[in-house]
Structure formats: structure tokens, C-alpha cells
């Protein structure tokens, strides 16, 4: 926290000196002005935290000075010193200048110092609360902005996933209706995919070992393909009195497990011969 700055305004030099001596040992930065006009210039030049002004001064009165001071530094604490106990003047000063306290001359040094300390403590507490509220508002604004951005990202990601699912569903639908049988086997020999035509010829056992699902001839070829450096193999087998051309090819591991794909296609000898 910066050192509190106090402005003392009085047309009597001895009053200013007495107040300056009173605050000399305190941790304040003190500014002096002998007229209200000079006090306003200081207010425009410095971040004044507390003002002590005489009530009756030639030219600009204490009430007028505080009325204008309030426009310049609305949060500065304002204290009036006066040797006159005029109730009506006191009321005007409090109403028009928003005065923190009215202190009569001659003042009690300790009472005045305590008044200044309490006034500054109140001002800084109010300022701290205002700063905390501003910080809270900014945090809330940032949180709202973050939530808005998050909602946008979630909506975009949801749209992407929906599109991806539509593509996957369409791909699965196409795979189910292609005029060839398709079987996918993982590198460790588990059947992970079968389309409609393949299920008609093999035991529909996705998640089963290929030994359970495929004929022994195809199992042997799959193992040979997966254990070798070959990319593909072909053979012909008979299923349900029909001959099929079987094409086996390896699937690159990439980020997955890798494996093999079997494609079952009716062989040419199944076609009826011309008479």
C-alpha cells in the first residue's frame, strides 16, 4: 500500500504549521495550501486520500472548497476545522461537502490523529472492498467467457462426433451390403468384424478366436500371413457347395493393433455354363 497523502488547507500559516508538526512523525505525505484555490490545484495534481480544511477562509469558503473537491476526488475523506460552533453552517457543510467529521478549534492532538487514522483505515477498507468486487466481477466475466467458449467447443465437438457417427454408420451400412464377405481379424487372432455375407457362411462370433469362427484352412493362412512379411495371400475354398475366392491382406498397425482382412468373393466356376 502506498503512503497516505493528506492535504491541509488553511489561510492561517500558524495553523498549517501546527498541523504539519502534528503529523510530522506519522507515515503520511503532507501537502499544504493557504487557499481553497491552491488546494484544488493540489487535488488535481496528487492522489489525495484525506483533506483537512478550515471552515472560514477569505475568498473560497470551506463549504465551497469541499463542494468542488468532491467533484475532483470523490473518495477523499473530508474533515473540517472551525472555531465557530454554528449548527446551520455545520449542517450545510455536512450536506453539501459530504464531510466525514467536523472538529472544533482548538483541537486535541491525540483525538485528531486518531480521527485521521480511523478515517484513512475506513477509506482503504472501502477501497479494498471495491477492488475485490472489481476483481470478482472480472473473474466472473472471464468465467462466463470461458463457459461460453467451452459451450461453443462442446457444440462444435458434438457436431463433429455426430458427423463422424453418420459416416461410420454409413460405412457400416455399405459394408453390410457389399456383395462380398468381409472378416476382420486382429493381430492376436480375435475376430473383430464380420459383414452380413460373411455371417451367412461362418459362425457369427465377433470377439471369438478365429479358430472357432473360420475353417482350419483359412486359420492356417491367417496365421501364416500375420507371422510373415507378406502383404497378401489368395486361395479358393468351397462353402455350402459354392466355391469362393478368398483374398487375405494385412492391415497396418498404425495406432491400432493391426491384423488381417479376409474378403470372400464367389468364384468364376460358380457361374452356370452355357448349353
Buried (B, 14 or more C-beta within 10 A) or exposed (E): EEEBBBBBBBBEEEBBEBBBEBBEEEEBBBBBBBBBEBBBEBBEEEEBBBBBBBBBBEEBBBBBBBBBBBEBBEEBBBBBBBEEEEEEBBEBBBEEBBBBBBBBEEBEEEEBBEBBEEBBEEBEEEEEEEEEEEEEEEEEEEEEEEEEEEEEEEEEEEEEEEEEEEEEEEEEEEBBEEEBBBBBBBBEBBBBBBBEBBBEBBEEBEEBBBEEBBBEEBBEBBBEBBEEEEEEBEBEBEBEEEEBBBBBBBBEEEEEEBBBBBBBBBBEEEEEEEE
